[in-house]
């Protein structure tokens, strides 16, 4: 009888605690600020953002991110998402771009217009003056533009690899400027940007690569991934390389040892890009692999790891074209 009464008390206590918790959650949801649930839309004078967190700093950072995300999604929506609404892959890429570009937006001056603490959680609403934001953004655009002009100037008459690298960096900066310019409707010299982009594509499409010792296993792997990127591979090296031709010299060294019946192979790959006798780029890759059966399988594993690294880092980064 006593056990039955005890069980009844335990069950009653459980339901009482659960109902209190549900009531508490319900009350908290009812107390969530209306200005947080129905956030203000941006207008001609102010940009807005709302955020929450378990301390004021987290809540403010969340509100800042919300404000910048709204701008990013608006621009991306105008330029990409609507055009590609039926393409799932394109949509996913667009949203990834939103996240990346959000970091470009900085709010140096903002004011907290609403704040509340409910339980352990803080809620913040911020407002950013559009005029101040536009001034700050224009300064940033002009700074990036000056960086582009300098990159263009210093590589104008350099070797093809340095020029291509700088143009790749310039294209990234142009994308930043176009993104920021779209937000504040600021006009730039688009013809200059188009010319630089066209030059970058022309150089990339015109490059010819000669890979020394093409029969080696490493060279065959490098060639395979360069072909996937549509690089032109020439089979015979001319006595003097033309301006659009580069040589990829690949060497490797191997060491092997057996430790506790583990066959271990270490390979060091040295990949250089040359313009006739001048070394333009050099990259050293160290790979170690092991097998319980043989050195041959350990070596096979090492080359598999090399391919995995190429897939992860990209062939252009690995050989030094994008460095």
NUVEX-107226 format. One line per 4 residues: for each residue x, y, z of N, C-alpha, C, O. Coordinates in steps of 0.001 Angstrom, whole numbers, plus 500000, padded with zeros to 6 digits. Layout:
X/Y/Z/X/Y/Z/X/Y/Z/X/Y/Z | ... $
This chain:
500831/498790/500000/500000/500000/500000/500863/501257/500000/500609/502232/499293 | 501902/501175/500839/502824/502316/500911/503507/502538/499562/503684/503676/499127 | 503891/501430/498899/504556/501533/497573/503629/502174/496555/504062/502984/495735 | 502355/501812/496607/501385/502380/495658/501241/503867/495871/501191/504630/494907 $
501172/504304/497155/501074/505727/497460/502320/506469/496991/502238/507584/496475 | 503490/505825/497179/504754/506446/496764/504790/506641/495262/505232/507679/494767 | 504317/505626/494535/504281/505714/493069/503372/506846/492614/503682/507573/491671 | 502232/506979/493310/501279/508044/492952/501897/509405/493178/501732/510317/492368 $
502626/509542/494308/503283/510824/494627/504343/511167/493594/504447/512316/493164 | 505138/510166/493192/506205/510382/492199/505614/510803/490860/506091/511744/490225 | 504564/510089/490439/503923/510411/489148/503321/511807/489180/503457/512570/488223 | 502644/512147/490303/502047/513476/490444/503115/514569/490398/502927/515608/489766 $
504238/514319/491077/505350/515292/491095/505911/515501/489703/506218/516626/489310 | 506046/514403/488951/506590/514483/487590/505702/515363/486702/506181/516236/485978 | 504381/515099/486784/503455/515874/485949/503385/517334/486398/503199/518234/485579 | 503534/517557/487686/503508/518932/488212/504711/519731/487713/504578/520878/487287 $
505908/519090/487775/507136/519751/487308/507061/520005/485811/507430/521079/485335 | 506572/518994/485060/506478/519131/483594/505523/520248/483215/505797/521032/482306 | 504384/520317/483926/503404/521359/483602/503952/522735/483933/503671/523708/483233 | 504745/522817/485015/505367/524100/485377/506359/524534/484312/506432/525704/483936 $
507125/523549/483832/508116/523847/482800/507439/524307/481519/507880/525264/480883 | 506351/523612/481140/505615/523998/479934/505008/525385/480084/505011/526189/479152 | 504474/525654/481307/503886/526965/481565/504948/528050/481501/504711/529149/480998 | 506143/527710/482030/507258/528676/482020/507691/528990/480594/507925/530145/480241 $
507796/527912/479761/508171/528107/478359/507115/528926/477625/507432/529780/476797 | 505847/528646/477949/504753/529380/477304/504817/530857/477675/504659/531734/476826 | 505054/531119/478977/505143/532503/479446/506290/533241/478774/506154/534398/478376 | 507450/532539/478652/508610/533161/478014/508315/533505/476561/508706/534562/476065 $
507600/532571/475871/507287/532839/474462/506333/534026/474354/506391/534808/473405 | 505440/534143/475365/504525/535269/475351/505241/536582/475632/504809/537642/475180 | 506364/536504/476398/507087/537704/476780/508106/538153/475741/508626/539265/475828 | 508403/537286/474738/509369/537668/473705/508920/538985/473070/507778/539093/472623 $
509800/539981/473024/509401/541326/472565/508770/541301/471178/509225/540586/470286 | 507730/542082/471015/507047/542153/469718/507971/542729/468651/507895/542345/467484 | 508860/543670/469063/509785/544264/468090/510821/543254/467610/511449/543447/466569 | 510999/542166/468381/511910/541094/467964/511190/540125/467023/511744/539697/466011 $
509955/539790/467372/509182/538858/466542/508812/539498/465206/508927/538866/464156 | 508373/540743/465250/508001/541476/464032/509034/542578/463784/508777/543762/464000 | 510194/542153/463329/511310/543097/463153/511000/544139/462088/510335/543855/461092 | 511495/545349/462317/511287/546438/461359/512021/546156/460054/513094/545554/460046 $
511428/546599/458960/512099/546538/457665/513006/547755/457501/512737/548822/458054 | 514079/547583/456736/514946/548721/456427/514151/549802/455706/513264/549507/454905 | 514478/551051/456000/513823/552156/455303/514879/553100/454736/516067/552779/454755 | 514460/554258/454233/515403/555157/453564/516368/555833/454531/517384/556385/454110 $
516059/555793/455814/516920/556463/456796/517767/555501/457625/518894/555828/457999 | 517228/554317/457911/517917/553404/458813/517911/551964/458293/517020/551543/457556 | 518947/551230/458713/519012/549782/458553/518778/549181/459936/519192/549753/460944 | 518116/548032/459982/517775/547444/461275/518285/546009/461384/518508/545319/460389 $
518458/545598/462629/518828/544219/462901/518381/543836/464292/518416/544657/465209 | 517959/542586/464455/517591/542086/465783/518402/540839/466081/518779/540093/465177 | 518667/540623/467368/519444/539460/467759/519168/539059/469186/518590/539824/469957 | 519581/537856/469536/519405/537365/470900/520631/536561/471301/521388/536090/470452 $
520816/536411/472594/521950/535652/473105/521888/535556/474611/521020/536145/475254 | 522821/534807/475163/522831/534615/476612/523701/535634/477328/523896/535549/478540 | 524228/536606/476574/524831/537801/477165/524678/538935/476157/524309/538702/475006 | 524958/540145/476584/524726/541312/475724/525609/541302/474487/525166/541682/473403 $
526865/540867/474644/527787/540837/473497/527278/539885/472421/527269/540214/471235 | 526852/538691/472857/526328/537713/471895/525077/538253/471203/524901/538069/469999 | 524217/538912/471960/522983/539459/471387/523283/540568/470386/522665/540629/469323 | 524237/541452/470722/524614/542542/469809/525228/541988/468533/524893/542433/467435 $
526134/541013/468675/526753/540411/467487/525707/539743/466600/525796/539791/465373 | 524722/539123/467228/523641/538484/466478/522815/539525/465720/522402/539286/464585 | 522577/540670/466344/521812/541744/465688/522591/542344/464525/522025/542629/463470 | 523901/542533/464726/524758/543057/463649/524765/542093/462461/524662/542509/461307 $
524887/540805/462763/524882/539802/461690/523536/539805/460955/523487/539657/459734 | 522452/539975/461709/521126/540020/461095/521011/541209/460140/520479/541079/459037 | 521514/542370/460572/521445/543572/459725/522250/543385/458445/521786/543738/457361 | 523451/542833/458565/524288/542635/457377/523726/541543/456480/523823/541634/455257 $
523137/540504/457081/522550/539422/456283/521380/539915/455451/521180/539472/454320 | 520607/540834/456017/519476/541382/455261/519953/542085/453990/519375/541912/452917 | 521019/542882/454128/521565/543565/452952/522108/542558/451953/521864/542678/450752 | 522853/541555/452448/523454/540555/451569/522398/539782/450809/522518/539586/449600 $
521353/539336/451515/520316/538532/450867/519514/539363/449881/519037/538842/448872 | 519362/540656/450164/518641/541537/449231/519388/541638/447913/518799/541484/446844 | 520707/541902/447993/521510/542033/446773/521600/540710/446041/521428/540665/444823 | 521870/539617/446770/521971/538315/446126/520643/537914/445512/520602/537269/444465 $
519554/538302/446174/518241/537999/445622/518007/538711/444313/517389/538161/443402 | 518499/539939/444211/518322/540713/442980/519172/540160/441852/518754/540181/440694 | 520361/539664/442176/521312/539308/441122/521370/537829/440804/521767/537448/439703 | 520970/536969/441775/521152/535543/441535/519906/534710/441801/519450/533973/440926 $
519355/534825/443007/518384/533840/443461/517130/533836/442601/516636/532768/442239 | 516608/535005/442268/515386/535072/441463/515626/534469/440083/514773/533761/439547 | 516802/534757/439510/517115/534241/438179/517260/532728/438194/517013/532070/437184 | 517671/532158/439364/518008/530746/439397/517115/529984/440377/517545/528990/440961 $
515876/530444/440559/515030/529904/441615/514688/528436/441419/514319/527756/442377 | 514805/527937/440195/514478/526550/439943/515694/525633/439954/515575/524434/439704 | 516861/526197/440243/518094/525416/440235/518578/525252/441667/519097/526200/442257 | 518414/524054/442237/518735/523835/443649/520210/524097/443937/520538/524762/444920 $
521113/523575/443083/522550/523769/443296/522919/525236/443268/523714/525699/444086 | 522336/525978/442317/522628/527404/442211/522125/528145/443440/522782/529058/443941 | 520947/527740/443922/520401/528370/445119/521309/528141/446312/521587/529063/447078 | 521775/526898/446467/522652/526573/447599/523930/527394/447528/524400/527907/448544 $
524499/527520/446319/525713/528322/446151/525441/529781/446473/526280/530452/447074 | 524262/530283/446076/523901/531665/446347/523849/531940/447836/524357/532959/448305 | 523233/531028/448585/523138/531231/450026/524510/531147/450688/524771/531845/451668 | 525385/530299/450159/526756/530250/450674/527460/531575/450410/528211/532062/451255 $
527219/532159/449236/527809/533454/448910/527300/534536/449852/528047/535428/450253 | 526007/534446/450203/525436/535416/451146/526215/535380/452451/526585/536423/452992 | 526463/534171/452955/527165/534023/454227/528569/534587/454139/529026/535270/455055 | 529269/534300/453022/530642/534780/452871/530689/536292/452727/531539/536949/453329 $
529773/536852/451929/529793/538291/451672/529322/539111/452855/529654/540290/452975 | 528537/538476/453743/528077/539186/454929/529247/539729/455729/529147/540789/456347 | 530360/538999/455717/531541/539433/456468/532165/540697/455893/532949/541356/456575 | 531834/541053/454649/532375/542275/454040/531712/543528/454612/532283/544618/454576 $
530501/543358/455139/529737/544509/455618/530116/544813/457066/530002/543955/457941 | 530563/546029/457303/530953/546447/458648/530114/547650/459081/529921/548597/458319 | 529628/547592/460304/528873/548706/460877/529702/549321/462005/529746/548794/463117 | 530359/550446/461704/531181/551089/462724/530335/551836/463754/530700/551911/464927 $
529209/552384/463313/528336/553146/464206/526923/552602/464147/526286/552604/463094 | 526451/552146/465267/525070/551709/465358/524566/552057/466759/525354/552256/467683 | 523267/552125/466897/522708/552417/468221/521674/551357/468585/520933/550864/467734 | 521646/551021/469869/520665/550067/470377/519363/550830/470631/519320/551745/471453 $
518320/550448/469925/517039/551161/470061/516057/550403/470954/515110/550990/471478 | 516286/549098/471126/515452/548309/472025/516277/547188/472638/517135/546608/471972 | 516021/546884/473893/516696/545762/474538/515817/545218/475653/515113/545971/476326 | 515865/543903/475841/515091/543254/476902/515844/542026/477389/516590/541406/476631 $
515650/541681/478643/516156/540432/479185/514976/539623/479696/514202/540082/480537 | 514853/538407/479168/513788/537515/479588/514429/536221/480063/514971/535455/479266 | 514363/535990/481335/515062/534842/481896/516556/535029/481733/517119/536035/482163 | 517185/534065/481115/518631/534139/480894/518976/534724/479527/520152/534851/479188 $
517969/535077/478747/518218/535492/477363/518039/536997/477183/517132/537613/477742 | 518958/537572/476365/518915/539002/476046/518430/539173/474609/518758/538379/473727 | 517645/540220/474395/517153/540562/473059/517560/541997/472748/517416/542893/473580 | 518076/542201/471524/518599/543516/471127/518047/543894/469753/517940/543049/468864 $
517703/545156/469593/517391/545711/468270/518326/546892/468035/518437/547783/468877 | 519000/546893/466880/519906/547990/466550/519424/548722/465310/518692/548172/464487 | 519850/549974/465194/519563/550784/464004/520857/551419/463533/521654/551894/464341 | 521064/551426/462223/522270/552001/461617/521843/553119/460687/520986/552929/459824 $
522442/554277/460866/522142/555412/460011/522645/555136/458597/523829/554865/458397 | 521747/555205/457619/522128/554886/456236/523212/555818/455696/524132/555367/455014 | 523108/557117/455997/524089/558073/455475/525488/557749/455973/526449/557759/455204 | 525596/557459/457271/526899/557121/457848/527427/555819/457265/528614/555692/456966 $
526527/554852/457109/526932/553578/456536/527424/553743/455106/528421/553139/454712 | 526716/554570/454327/527123/554814/452944/528501/555467/452860/529320/555099/452019 | 528750/556447/453745/530059/557116/453761/531176/556130/454052/532208/556126/453381 | 530960/555294/455059/531963/554289/455440/532195/553296/454307/533332/552912/454030 $
531116/552886/453661/531216/551899/452577/531935/552485/451367/532712/551789/450713 | 531684/553753/451064/532367/554411/449941/533880/554482/450205/534685/554270/449298 | 534246/554776/451433/535674/554797/451799/536306/553430/451574/537419/553321/451059 | 535574/552385/451970/536096/551030/451788/536217/550690/450307/537203/550084/449887 $
535220/551077/449514/535261/550821/448071/536466/551507/447443/537169/550910/446627 | 536706/552756/447818/537847/553505/447263/539179/552882/447675/540136/552892/446902 | 539239/552349/448873/540460/551685/449350/540733/550430/448527/541863/550194/448099 | 539684/549621/448307/539848/548401/447499/540213/548761/446066/541024/548084/445435 $
539608/549833/445554/539912/550271/444183/541385/550668/444053/542027/550357/443050 | 541917/551353/445068/543333/551730/445061/544224/550488/445086/545275/550463/444446 | 543808/549469/445816/544560/548210/445858/544567/547534/444494/545576/546964/444080 | 543433/547602/443798/543345/547029/442451/544292/547746/441500/545012/547105/440734 $
544291/549072/441548/545161/549861/440665/546628/549513/440911/547414/549422/439968 | 546996/549319/442181/548386/549001/442510/548760/547606/442018/549839/547413/441458 | 547871/546635/442225/548130/545275/441743/548260/545244/440228/549078/544508/439677 | 547442/546052/439562/547496/546138/438100/548827/546751/437650/549472/546259/436724 $
549214/547815/438316/550423/548557/437941/551686/547718/438113/552519/547658/437209 | 551833/547063/439281/553091/546360/439582/553282/545103/438747/554406/544619/438609 | 552192/544562/438182/552331/543321/437412/552106/543504/435919/552065/542530/435167 | 551959/544755/435491/551625/545040/434094/552638/544432/433122/552265/543889/432082 $
553908/544530/433468/554958/544063/432554/555768/542912/433168/556917/542687/432788 | 555166/542193/434110/555859/541074/434750/555635/539793/433957/554988/539809/432910 | 556175/538679/434462/555985/537396/433781/554515/536977/433857/553746/537508/434658 | 554147/536032/433024/552741/535663/432863/552133/535097/434152/550950/535304/434424 $
552948/534380/434946/552423/533775/436166/552100/534842/437211/551038/534806/437834 | 553018/535790/437401/552767/536880/438354/551568/537700/437917/550735/538081/438739 | 551481/537973/436619/550351/538737/436098/549029/538005/436348/548043/538615/436762 | 549016/536706/436097/547796/535925/436286/547389/535887/437760/546210/536015/438089 $
548363/535712/438634/548065/535698/440075/547462/537030/440515/546464/537067/441235 | 548077/538112/440074/547559/539432/440448/546163/539666/439884/545297/540232/440551 | 545957/539221/438646/544626/539381/438049/543581/538540/438783/542430/538957/438911 | 543974/537358/439266/543058/536540/440060/542674/537268/441346/541510/537280/441744 $
543670/537874/441985/543406/538645/443201/542546/539868/442885/541650/540228/443648 | 542835/540498/441744/542047/541659/441318/540584/541265/441102/539678/542003/441489 | 540360/540122/440496/538980/539671/440243/538213/539470/441552/537023/539776/441630 | 538894/538957/442577/538246/538812/443885/537877/540174/444466/536808/540348/445051 $
538782/541135/444295/538529/542482/444814/537428/543184/444021/536646/543949/444585 | 537368/542927/442718/536286/543482/441899/534938/542954/442385/533960/543698/442456 | 534895/541657/442721/533658/541068/443236/533241/541750/444543/532055/541984/444774 | 534219/542066/445394/533926/542771/446645/533350/544158/446365/532349/544562/446956 $
534004/544878/445449/533538/546233/445113/532136/546194/444519/531283/546998/444895 | 531891/545272/443598/530568/545186/442973/529486/544884/444016/528382/545425/443957 | 529819/544021/444958/528866/543677/446012/528540/544897/446871/527371/545193/447120 | 529581/545602/447323/529372/546786/448167/528703/547916/447390/527866/548640/447930 $
529076/548063/446124/528494/549120/445292/527005/548892/445072/526221/549841/445073 | 526612/547625/444883/525200/547307/444694/524380/547680/445926/523235/548116/445805 | 524962/547510/447107/524237/547802/448342/523884/549283/448443/522768/549642/448820 | 524852/550141/448101/524618/551584/448274/524380/552309/446949/524319/553538/446902 $
524247/551526/445868/523995/552103/444543/525084/553112/444160/524800/554246/443772 | 526337/552662/444282/527485/553521/443993/528103/553070/442670/528434/551895/442516 | 528263/553985/441718/528745/553631/440384/530268/553642/440325/530922/554556/440827 | 530816/552595/439693/532265/552480/439528/532605/552394/438036/531726/552319/437177 $
533915/552407/437763/534397/552311/436384/534325/550854/435933/535325/550136/435954 | 533139/550432/435528/532918/549029/435203/533694/548597/433959/534065/547430/433833 | 533936/549519/433056/534687/549178/431837/536106/548751/432185/536631/547801/431604 | 536730/549451/433133/538083/549096/433586/538072/547695/434192/538968/546892/433932 $
537051/547406/435004/536939/546089/435621/536733/545006/434566/537317/543925/434653 | 535912/545296/433585/535646/544317/432525/536913/544002/431734/537154/542852/431366 | 537717/545029/431475/538971/544825/430744/539935/543922/431523/540582/543046/430947 | 540021/544147/432830/540910/543321/433663/540413/541880/433716/541209/540944/433647 $
539113/541704/433838/538538/540362/433877/538763/539636/432556/539095/538451/432540 | 538580/540349/431454/538796/539758/430123/540248/539359/429937/540538/538304/429375 | 541171/540208/430412/542598/539898/430300/542931/538639/431101/543691/537787/430641 | 542359/538529/432296/542604/537357/433140/542149/536078/432446/542868/535080/432438 $
540966/536112/431872/540437/534937/431178/541259/534610/429933/541478/533440/429620 | 541710/535641/429228/542506/535432/428011/543843/534774/428344/544264/533840/427663 | 544510/535262/429393/545792/534673/429809/545589/533229/430226/546343/532341/429830 | 544544/533005/431042/544282/531644/431535/544030/530681/430380/544513/529549/430403 $
543279/531117/429371/542960/530249/428235/544135/530060/427287/544166/529110/426505 | 545102/530971/427361/546222/530931/426421/547472/530261/426994/548426/530007/426258 | 547477/529979/428270/548670/529371/428890/548895/527960/428348/547956/527180/428191 | 550149/527655/428068/550554/526307/427672/551576/525791/428677/552517/526497/429040 $
551382/524551/429121/552236/523980/430149/552996/522771/429604/552421/521894/428959 | 554294/522747/429877/555103/521573/429559/555495/520912/430878/556048/521556/431769 | 555200/519620/430986/555517/518886/432217/556692/517960/431947/556614/517055/431116 | 557783/518206/432666/558972/517396/432428/558760/515971/432951/557967/515743/433865 $
559463/515046/432369/559355/513630/432733/557896/513177/432781/557420/512721/433821 | 557190/513301/431660/555743/513030/431644/555370/511587/431945/554214/511306/432261 | 556322/510669/431854/556005/509255/432091/556011/508891/433573/555543/507814/433943 | 556533/509775/434429/556577/509455/435860/555166/509439/436441/554255/510087/435923 $
555009/508697/437508/553686/508545/438114/553155/509885/438618/551976/510198/438448 | 554037/510675/439242/553623/511977/439768/553174/512892/438640/552139/513550/438748 | 553948/512936/437554/553613/513790/436419/552284/513392/435799/551510/514249/435374 | 552019/512090/435746/550751/511628/435178/549562/512062/436023/548505/512409/435497 $
549746/512039/437342/548671/512483/438240/548434/513982/438066/547292/514423/437939 | 549525/514768/438062/549404/516219/437893/548750/516542/436547/547883/517413/436466 | 549168/515840/435500/548612/516056/434160/547109/515772/434134/546339/516509/433518 | 546706/514703/434805/545290/514325/434826/544426/515451/435382/543373/515768/434829 $
544877/516049/436473/544065/517100/437109/544183/518442/436386/543262/519256/436446 | 545294/518678/435711/545401/519873/434881/544468/519765/433673/543847/520746/433266 | 544379/518564/433111/543455/518336/431989/542001/518576/432413/541198/519094/431637 | 541675/518197/433641/540318/518419/434141/539992/519903/434242/538830/520301/434164 $
541034/520720/434417/540854/522171/434470/541034/522821/433097/541073/524045/432980 | 541143/521980/432056/541246/522443/430660/542506/523258/430375/542486/524161/429539 | 543594/522944/431066/544870/523561/430716/545437/522886/429469/545251/521689/429250 | 546128/523678/428662/546768/523149/427470/548132/522568/427853/548986/523265/428401 $
548319/521280/427555/549576/520597/427861/550324/520357/426552/549793/519741/425627 | 551568/520854/426483/552381/520611/425281/553328/519432/425554/553884/519315/426646 | 553500/518580/424570/554261/517346/424770/555762/517531/424595/556557/516801/425188 | 556148/518506/423782/557576/518740/423568/557943/520141/424019/557259/521115/423704 $
559034/520220/424759/559479/521529/425243/560290/522233/424167/561287/521687/423697 | 559886/523433/423767/560693/524185/422808/562005/524628/423460/562114/524675/424685 | 562980/524947/422643/564285/525361/423183/564125/526573/424075/564711/526644/425156 | 563319/527537/423612/563012/528710/424431/561493/528822/424584/560748/528851/423604 $
561070/528882/425826/559644/529002/426088/559127/530367/425651/559776/531391/425865 | 557955/530362/425040/557318/531632/424675/556728/532286/425928/556716/531695/427008 | 556242/533515/425760/555717/534259/426903/554542/533554/427548/554343/533662/428758 | 553758/532829/426753/552572/532155/427285/552847/530710/427696/551915/529972/428016 $
554122/530299/427690/554464/528919/428014/555239/528836/429332/556105/529663/429617 | 554907/527827/430119/555563/527587/431394/555935/526111/431507/555256/525238/430967 | 557015/525857/432213/557451/524482/432447/557160/524092/433895/557455/524843/434825 | 556582/522914/434068/556367/522376/435404/557379/521258/435628/557334/520217/434972 $
558284/521494/436561/559327/520511/436864/558980/519808/438175/558834/520443/439219 | 558853/518489/438096/558446/517708/439262/559550/516718/439624/559953/515897/438800 | 560024/516800/440841/560989/515830/441360/560449/515261/442666/559608/515872/443325 | 560943/514092/443025/560500/513479/444280/561616/512621/444865/562479/512116/444147 $
561574/512472/446163/562508/511590/446849/561722/510702/447800/560727/511126/448389 | 562187/509453/447942/561429/508471/448720/562314/507807/449757/563474/507495/449488 | 561765/507592/450944/562459/506829/451992/561480/505831/452585/560283/506097/452696 | 562018/504666/452968/561163/503613/453496/561775/503001/454754/562996/502922/454892 $
560905/502569/455669/561388/501900/456883/560285/501007/457437/559098/501226/457195 | 560712/499993/458188/559771/499066/458790/559811/499231/460304/560855/499046/460930 | 558681/499574/460878/558587/499759/462325/557463/498871/462851/556294/499066/462519 | 557835/497897/463674/556857/496975/464260/555958/496370/463197/554734/496359/463324 $
556598/495862/462136/555899/495202/461024/554978/496134/460239/554092/495673/459520 | 555186/497442/460374/554501/498430/459542/555449/498902/458450/556529/499418/458736 | 555041/498724/457206/555843/499188/456081/555508/500663/455827/554401/500993/455401 | 556461/501527/456091/556212/502975/456019/556992/503575/454853/558187/503330/454688 $
556281/504367/454050/556891/505062/452914/556688/506566/453062/555564/507029/453251 | 557773/507323/452976/557727/508786/453010/558163/509323/451648/559231/508966/451152 | 557346/510170/451051/557686/510764/449750/557631/512281/449858/556676/512845/450392 | 558679/512939/449338/558728/514401/449276/558626/514809/447813/559495/514475/447007 $
557565/515530/447474/557361/516016/446108/557768/517487/446033/557366/518293/446873 | 558561/517827/445033/558967/519217/444807/558450/519642/443434/558888/519125/442406 | 557514/520589/443433/556895/521035/442186/557300/522480/441915/557014/523373/442714 | 557955/522702/440801/558410/524045/440436/557790/524476/439117/557589/523661/438217 $
557492/525762/439014/557067/526349/437747/558197/527245/437256/558674/528115/437984 | 558625/527020/435999/559775/527753/435459/559406/528514/434193/558588/528070/433386 | 560030/529659/434049/559946/530457/432831/561345/530449/432239/562186/531267/432611 | 561603/529503/431292/562955/529198/430830/563813/528829/432049/563530/527813/432684 $
564827/529591/432399/565695/529198/433515/565305/529841/434847/565952/529602/435866 | 564267/530641/434837/563862/531348/436049/562751/530582/436767/561733/530232/436169 | 562969/530326/438070/561959/529645/438871/560932/530673/439364/561278/531619/440070 | 559682/530473/438984/558617/531406/439358/557853/530947/440589/557271/531759/441308 $
557856/529640/440828/557092/529107/441951/557684/527777/442368/558175/527016/441534 | 557636/527498/443667/558135/526224/444174/557270/525777/445343/556983/526558/446251 | 556857/524516/445314/556009/523988/446384/556488/522591/446768/556653/521725/445909 | 556708/522379/448056/557157/521084/448564/556002/520421/449313/555383/521030/450185 $
555722/519166/448961/554643/518406/449583/555236/517141/450192/555901/516367/449504 | 554997/516937/451469/555498/515749/452174/554321/514843/452514/553338/515272/453118 | 554446/513574/452107/553365/512623/452351/553942/511336/452929/554956/510823/452456 | 553282/510833/453949/553694/509581/454591/552517/508615/454583/551375/509010/454817 $
552807/507341/454311/551757/506319/454296/552327/505002/454791/553538/504781/454747 | 551452/504133/455261/551900/502859/455832/551004/501718/455372/549852/501920/454987 | 551571/500505/455425/550833/499291/455099/551327/498157/455987/552497/498115/456366 | 550434/497251/456310/550827/496081/457094/551337/494955/456207/551813/493933/456701 $
551234/495150/454867/551571/494061/453952/552875/494265/453193/553698/493352/453116 | 553075/495484/452617/554263/495673/451785/554553/497151/451562/553696/498011/451763 | 555817/497428/451132/556181/498800/450764/555416/499255/449529/555102/500436/449379 | 555121/498307/448651/554407/498643/447428/553018/499211/447742/552593/500204/447151 $
552323/498566/448679/551001/499070/449056/551095/500395/449812/550216/501250/449702 | 552180/500551/450583/552386/501819/451290/552607/502953/450300/552099/504059/450484 | 553374/502665/449241/553628/503675/448213/552350/504011/447459/552092/505171/447139 | 551548/502979/447179/550266/503217/446513/549389/504125/447372/548720/505023/446861 $
549400/503882/448672/548626/504705/449595/549115/506152/449588/548314/507083/449677 | 550442/506340/449482/551015/507695/449444/550529/508455/448214/550200/509637/448308 | 550480/507791/447066/550001/508459/445848/548489/508722/445919/547997/509706/445366 | 547768/507841/446597/546339/508104/446813/546146/509359/447656/545245/510160/447406 $
547008/509515/448660/546950/510711/449513/547285/511965/448720/546709/513026/448962 | 548217/511851/447771/548566/512988/446919/547333/513418/446114/547041/514609/446004 | 546622/512451/445560/545417/512778/444791/544344/513408/445679/543663/514348/445267 | 544200/512893/446885/543230/513469/447821/543575/514924/448142/542691/515771/448270 $
544871/515196/448269/545312/516565/448550/545021/517481/447365/544618/518630/447547 | 545227/516970/446152/544928/517756/444952/543444/518090/444894/543066/519221/444590 | 542599/517094/445190/541147/517301/445163/540735/518324/446226/539886/519180/445979 | 541341/518224/447399/540988/519122/448505/541478/520544/448258/540708/521492/448405 $
542755/520709/447883/543366/522043/447762/543192/522662/446385/543259/523883/446236 | 542969/521817/445370/542875/522319/444001/544234/522256/443320/545254/522606/443914 | 544239/521810/442082/545494/521631/441363/546226/522955/441145/547456/522988/441172 | 545481/524052/440930/546115/525352/440692/546833/525853/441935/547898/526463/441838 $
546255/525599/443098/546921/525982/444344/548133/525087/444596/549169/525556/445068 | 548001/523806/444283/549063/522854/444577/550328/523130/443773/551438/523044/444299 | 550153/523463/442485/551349/523689/441664/551821/525141/441713/552902/525455/441215 | 551026/526029/442306/551494/527395/442502/550938/528447/441573/551415/529582/441582 $
549942/528110/440769/549375/529094/439851/548560/530144/440590/548551/531311/440200 | 547878/529741/441649/547015/530663/442382/547664/531260/443622/546999/531994/444353 | 548926/530978/443887/549561/531470/445110/549818/532956/445029/550349/533543/445972 $
